[in-house]
Amino acid sequence: QQQQQQQQQQQQQQKRYISYQTRVVELLRKAFSIKGVFPNKRYHEFINNEMAQFLASDKSIHKFLDVSTKLVIGKCTEDLKHSDFDDETKDVIDEFGKLVVACVKHIDLDPKHKQPPKFVLLKAFFHCVHSDAMHRTTKKLVTLFNQRPYLRLIVFVLVELSDVTYASPSSYGHILWLFAQFLNDMRPQKCPHFTFSWVQLLSHSKFMPKILKHSDSSSAGAAPQESSSSSSSSSSMLQRCKHMFHDLLMHLLQFMDPYWRSPQSSPSVCALFQGTLRILLVLLHDFPSFLCEYHFSFCQHIPISSFQMRNLVLSAFPKNTQLPDPFQPNLNLESIAEMEQHPRISSDYLANLVPHKKEILDAYLYENDDRRLSSLVASLRMAPPGETGSRGFVIQYDLPLMNSVVLYVASIGGDSREHECMELVHHFAVQLDDEGRYHLFNAVCNNLRYPNCHTKFCSAAILYMFKKSKVDIKEQITRILLERLVVHRPHPWGLLITFIMLIKNPEYRFWDEPFTRCASEIESLFRTVASSCFKVFK
């Protein structure tokens, strides 16, 4: 009897669902039949009258969007099995997008509401799209999943909402934040079959530039256009969007990490790599301050072998900074005022320095206490769990810890205690093996950027170690510099300055080292790199 009752209940629920689904289909047909410029009077009347019962409560809103999204996406997916993405399919998606935008304006952005909008309908829309996409990629045949209907629908809604003229900037900031949360839920690690659309949405002109432009202007102290409380709320929301955008880029780099280490990449991986590179190029050209602020976390996730991508990030400099010509003769770094300024770093590089490790560094730098340095060196040799498998080859060192140690030492050495900091870096170079020194020198070179106190210290540290070390360490230092110089431009300003000083200053006797003439090909390589980096080299 219990089983029969359960079956009867399920049948009744199914009948009610079918009945509700039929009503939604009829409603969508009526909405799609409304012609004319969107939005118009007929559309407003339709929303107020025909849609009233479907928008009466949060539960009814979610139920309507859930059913309608499944119906529209399902129909488009079925049509794409037998035909291309034609105008008829696009019109179905656009008409549904119009309905969603009209409902968002009616419910979430109604100017009659005095309270700040809660965006109940927009949240429900993103949730339903995410649920439907995840269901189709996990519960159904993955080969039948088509990401194009989702992409067009989301882009349509995003573009239409960006043109809402009566919405305050704080409301628009919330819209961007909800969109960023949706991208976080749909990131490649969770929904890999949506990756290409995800990358396109991440770099969309109605998302990436809006976040970075407004956050830069708000941090620069732009003139407020609203009340102070509203302006503060908008600025805070856009800063949250900016941090979320950074996290999304990190997710993209982490997702790609195992793929671009293969010697033979598939065309899809190459296309994804090119797309990532183009995003970074746009950031370098339009929003270089963003790359400057987060260079630490970018270098943390860019593979060791991706020299050009790392150079691209490290070549960024704030728009109000004028770079001195690195090729001018007799360039004196001490005369550059910017070399005494600390760069702005938004990445939490101190997170990897647990209190006792920071205490070891401070004890040496401020009290000349080196008794516990050996334990820190031992900590550097312990790779974090999962590091070996994710990188495709064995790494015996804790790279996040090493990068954090170097940046922390550079922040102190660029301000004070320069000699102690250089001695500490040299101590690490002597104590570590070849692999450890390679990662150490890479971490130092990751801070050779535009003129600032970190660049000044790290450049001096490279030259100091080259002058004081044996030939094997000198050869490793040269290798690190060459790896970053032989790739296509751009090259970081600090990298060029350091290499030019190394080959030009007779104090370092670079050309007397045997590794510069160990083979004719090697000697020719050095001459070529030197002549391209140092125009007056003879």
Secondary structure in CASP SS format (residue, H / E / C, confidence):
PFRMAT SS
TARGET T0000
AUTHOR 0000-0000-0000
METHOD secondary structure of the structure
MODEL  1
Q C 1.00
Q H 1.00
Q H 1.00
Q H 1.00
Q H 1.00
Q H 1.00
Q H 1.00
Q H 1.00
Q H 1.00
Q H 1.00
Q H 1.00
Q H 1.00
Q H 1.00
Q H 1.00
K H 1.00
R H 1.00
Y H 1.00
I H 1.00
S H 1.00
Y H 1.00
Q H 1.00
T H 1.00
R H 1.00
V H 1.00
V H 1.00
E H 1.00
L H 1.00
L H 1.00
R H 1.00
K H 1.00
A H 1.00
F H 1.00
S C 1.00
I C 1.00
K C 1.00
G C 1.00
V C 1.00
F C 1.00
P C 1.00
N C 1.00
K H 1.00
R H 1.00
Y H 1.00
H H 1.00
E H 1.00
F H 1.00
I H 1.00
N H 1.00
N H 1.00
E C 1.00
M C 1.00
A H 1.00
Q H 1.00
F H 1.00
L H 1.00
A C 1.00
S C 1.00
D H 1.00
K H 1.00
S H 1.00
I H 1.00
H H 1.00
K H 1.00
F H 1.00
L H 1.00
D H 1.00
V H 1.00
S H 1.00
T H 1.00
K H 1.00
L H 1.00
V H 1.00
I H 1.00
G H 1.00
K H 1.00
C H 1.00
T H 1.00
E H 1.00
D H 1.00
L H 1.00
K H 1.00
H H 1.00
S C 1.00
D C 1.00
F C 1.00
D C 1.00
D H 1.00
E H 1.00
T H 1.00
K H 1.00
D H 1.00
V H 1.00
I H 1.00
D H 1.00
E H 1.00
F H 1.00
G H 1.00
K H 1.00
L H 1.00
V H 1.00
V H 1.00
A H 1.00
C H 1.00
V H 1.00
K H 1.00
H H 1.00
I H 1.00
D C 1.00
L C 1.00
D C 1.00
P C 1.00
K C 1.00
H C 1.00
K C 1.00
Q C 1.00
P C 1.00
P C 1.00
K C 1.00
F C 1.00
V H 1.00
L H 1.00
L H 1.00
K H 1.00
A H 1.00
F H 1.00
F H 1.00
H H 1.00
C H 1.00
V H 1.00
H H 1.00
S H 1.00
D H 1.00
A H 1.00
M H 1.00
H H 1.00
R H 1.00
T H 1.00
T H 1.00
K C 1.00
K C 1.00
L C 1.00
V H 1.00
T H 1.00
L H 1.00
F C 1.00
N C 1.00
Q C 1.00
R H 1.00
P H 1.00
Y H 1.00
L H 1.00
R H 1.00
L H 1.00
I H 1.00
V H 1.00
F H 1.00
V H 1.00
L H 1.00
V H 1.00
E H 1.00
L H 1.00
S H 1.00
D C 1.00
V C 1.00
T C 1.00
Y C 1.00
A C 1.00
S C 1.00
P H 1.00
S H 1.00
S H 1.00
Y H 1.00
G H 1.00
H H 1.00
I H 1.00
L H 1.00
W H 1.00
L H 1.00
F H 1.00
A H 1.00
Q H 1.00
F H 1.00
L H 1.00
N H 1.00
D H 1.00
M C 1.00
R C 1.00
P C 1.00
Q C 1.00
K C 1.00
C C 1.00
P H 1.00
H H 1.00
F H 1.00
T H 1.00
F H 1.00
S H 1.00
W H 1.00
V H 1.00
Q H 1.00
L H 1.00
L H 1.00
S C 1.00
H C 1.00
S C 1.00
K C 1.00
F C 1.00
M H 1.00
P H 1.00
K H 1.00
I H 1.00
L H 1.00
K H 1.00
H H 1.00
S H 1.00
D H 1.00
S H 1.00
S H 1.00
S H 1.00
A C 1.00
G C 1.00
A C 1.00
A C 1.00
P C 1.00
Q C 1.00
E C 1.00
S C 1.00
S H 1.00
S H 1.00
S H 1.00
S H 1.00
S H 1.00
S H 1.00
S H 1.00
S H 1.00
S H 1.00
M H 1.00
L H 1.00
Q H 1.00
R H 1.00
C H 1.00
K H 1.00
H H 1.00
M H 1.00
F H 1.00
H H 1.00
D H 1.00
L H 1.00
L H 1.00
M H 1.00
H H 1.00
L H 1.00
L H 1.00
Q H 1.00
F H 1.00
M H 1.00
D C 1.00
P C 1.00
Y C 1.00
W C 1.00
R C 1.00
S C 1.00
P C 1.00
Q C 1.00
S C 1.00
S C 1.00
P H 1.00
S H 1.00
V H 1.00
C H 1.00
A H 1.00
L H 1.00
F H 1.00
Q H 1.00
G H 1.00
T H 1.00
L H 1.00
R H 1.00
I H 1.00
L H 1.00
L H 1.00
V H 1.00
L H 1.00
L H 1.00
H H 1.00
D H 1.00
F C 1.00
P H 1.00
S H 1.00
F H 1.00
L H 1.00
C H 1.00
E H 1.00
Y C 1.00
H H 1.00
F H 1.00
S H 1.00
F H 1.00
C H 1.00
Q H 1.00
H H 1.00
I C 1.00
P C 1.00
I C 1.00
S C 1.00
S C 1.00
F H 1.00
Q H 1.00
M H 1.00
R H 1.00
N H 1.00
L H 1.00
V H 1.00
L H 1.00
S C 1.00
A C 1.00
F C 1.00
P C 1.00
K C 1.00
N C 1.00
T C 1.00
Q C 1.00
L C 1.00
P C 1.00
D C 1.00
P C 1.00
F C 1.00
Q C 1.00
P C 1.00
N C 1.00
L C 1.00
N C 1.00
L H 1.00
E H 1.00
S H 1.00
I C 1.00
A H 1.00
E H 1.00
M H 1.00
E H 1.00
Q C 1.00
H C 1.00
P C 1.00
R C 1.00
I C 1.00
S C 1.00
S C 1.00
D C 1.00
Y H 1.00
L H 1.00
A H 1.00
N H 1.00
L C 1.00
V C 1.00
P H 1.00
H H 1.00
K H 1.00
K H 1.00
E H 1.00
I H 1.00
L H 1.00
D H 1.00
A H 1.00
Y H 1.00
L H 1.00
Y H 1.00
E H 1.00
N C 1.00
D C 1.00
D C 1.00
R C 1.00
R C 1.00
L H 1.00
S H 1.00
S H 1.00
L H 1.00
V H 1.00
A H 1.00
S H 1.00
L H 1.00
R C 1.00
M C 1.00
A C 1.00
P C 1.00
P C 1.00
G C 1.00
E H 1.00
T H 1.00
G H 1.00
S H 1.00
R H 1.00
G C 1.00
F C 1.00
V C 1.00
I C 1.00
Q C 1.00
Y C 1.00
D C 1.00
L H 1.00
P H 1.00
L H 1.00
M H 1.00
N H 1.00
S H 1.00
V H 1.00
V H 1.00
L H 1.00
Y H 1.00
V H 1.00
A H 1.00
S H 1.00
I H 1.00
G H 1.00
G C 1.00
D C 1.00
S C 1.00
R C 1.00
E H 1.00
H H 1.00
E H 1.00
C H 1.00
M H 1.00
E H 1.00
L H 1.00
V H 1.00
H H 1.00
H H 1.00
F H 1.00
A H 1.00
V H 1.00
Q H 1.00
L C 1.00
D C 1.00
D H 1.00
E H 1.00
G H 1.00
R H 1.00
Y H 1.00
H H 1.00
L H 1.00
F H 1.00
N H 1.00
A H 1.00
V H 1.00
C H 1.00
N C 1.00
N C 1.00
L C 1.00
R C 1.00
Y C 1.00
P C 1.00
N C 1.00
C H 1.00
H H 1.00
T H 1.00
K H 1.00
F H 1.00
C H 1.00
S H 1.00
A H 1.00
A H 1.00
I H 1.00
L H 1.00
Y H 1.00
M H 1.00
F H 1.00
K H 1.00
K H 1.00
S C 1.00
K C 1.00
V H 1.00
D H 1.00
I H 1.00
K H 1.00
E H 1.00
Q H 1.00
I H 1.00
T H 1.00
R H 1.00
I H 1.00
L H 1.00
L H 1.00
E H 1.00
R H 1.00
L H 1.00
V C 1.00
V C 1.00
H C 1.00
R C 1.00
P C 1.00
H C 1.00
P C 1.00
W H 1.00
G H 1.00
L H 1.00
L H 1.00
I H 1.00
T H 1.00
F H 1.00
I H 1.00
M H 1.00
L H 1.00
I H 1.00
K H 1.00
N C 1.00
P C 1.00
E C 1.00
Y C 1.00
R C 1.00
F H 1.00
W H 1.00
D H 1.00
E C 1.00
P H 1.00
F H 1.00
T H 1.00
R H 1.00
C C 1.00
A C 1.00
S H 1.00
E H 1.00
I H 1.00
E H 1.00
S H 1.00
L H 1.00
F H 1.00
R H 1.00
T H 1.00
V H 1.00
A H 1.00
S H 1.00
S H 1.00
C H 1.00
F C 1.00
K C 1.00
V C 1.00
F C 1.00
K C 1.00
END
